[in-house]
Structures are given as C-alpha cells and as structure tokens.
C-alpha cells in the first residue's frame, strides 16, 4: 500500500513539475518577457558583391535563437525563398500567381486584415496552389510599440479572420510590419509557435507612383542573387509583376530552385 501511495505522489509531483516548467523546455513554462530588450530595430541589409549573402540588422546566428531568419545561412544549395508582402491588392497578384504556377514555384505570401477581407478568393487560391500564407498582422503596426498582449491580439486576430474568410489555417510564419522588431517581439512570436522571416534581397518597390521598372528588377536579381536568399517583394508592384517571369527564368538558368519557407525548419 505504501509503495502505491509513494508511486502516486511521485507521479503527481512529476506532472506538477512539467506544468510549472521546472524542466525548462516545457511548452507550459511562462516567459518573463521583461528580460528581453524592447529596443526597436528596423531591418536593413548591406548588399554584397559576387553573390555573397547580404549583411543585416542582426546576425543570422542570433536570429536563429528566436527561430528567425533573413536568409538560409546553413544551406549549400542553390535555393531561394520568394516571399511577397500583401497589404492590399493592386491588380497584379493573379498574374504573379500565374507566373509562379508556370515555373512550379511555391512561395510565401504575408497578408494583412485589409488584404484578407477584400481578397478571400486570392487567399484561397494561394493555399490551393501550394503556397504558404503567413501572418503580417491585422493592422500592420510597429510591434515594439505594442504590449505583449496587443502583439498576441494582432497575430491571433489575423489567424481567426483568415480561417473565417477562407476556411484554411494561416501558416505559422510571420513578417514583422515595416521590418520593425526587438528581442522581446521575436521572443513573443517564437513562443506563439512562429518562424519570423526578414529578407536578404529587397529594393524600393512599394511606392506605386515611383516604380523601379521591369529592367531594374531583373538586373537587381542578376547582381545580388545568392544561395539561401529570402526575397522581400510587394504584390502591389507593377514592376515585380512584369519582371517575375524573367527573374525566375534567369535564376533557373543558374541552377536555382525555389522553396517555401517551411524548408527553413528542416
């Protein structure tokens, strides 16, 4: 009898230890987010010549601690990750999807409330054609300016909306609005089960009144492509829509393949 009582007591204590996070890695462990700096950083890149990876606002090694990436620093393959930020629709996304389908490319699209509410059919198409659809928050705020509670509202609110409008689950990838982040923000997102994606290839493409032009986009990729690159391209850009076919054709000629961000976790 005494052995049974002791056995039950040990079982109860082990369960309590797990639930309270005594073993460190428990999913139930609470995080003291005040331990993490909330100093705002804005993502930037320092382009390199000879197809070397760009430098960034933080190191690839440090970002990995938070399940965050700006390029695939461990790959030796000729692989690139095309990602599109979708704040709203400007008439170009369907053609971009056509081009991606033509080349058999699986990309990642980061969407906001405005895009999901106005374009549920496009969101469904993205999912049905095998792309990832990630979180760009409900209202596109600067996350370091938000409380932990409000960050979670922005992220979970979009998850709920996407499910309601499309019937699909949002994929667990996120791009911080405006590229603004902090260690605290990255920790919150990691704890929520997200992979955070910045970028190593980008250019001025988001002003619809000051487009760089098709040739500029093609030449930019020719000059700065590199192994493991994550692109930042905006779906509202006419130049991106016009250049995408040529860009993919050129990179294919260089032996590159294209992957969704889910490969970063493999």
Secondary structure, 3 states (H helix, E strand, C coil): CHHHHHHHHHHHHHHHHHHCCCCCCCCCCCCCHHHCCCCCEECCEECCCCCCCCEECCCHHHHHCCCEECECCCCCCCEEECEEEECCCCCCHHHHHHHHHHHCCCCEEEECHHHHHHCHHHHHHHHHCCCEEEECCCCCCCHHHCCHHHHHHHHHHHHHHHHHHHCCCCCCEECCHHHEECHHHHHHHHHCCCEEECCCECCCCCCCCCCCCHHHHHHHHHHHCCCCEEECEECCCHHHHHHHHHHHHHHHHCCCEECCHHHHHC
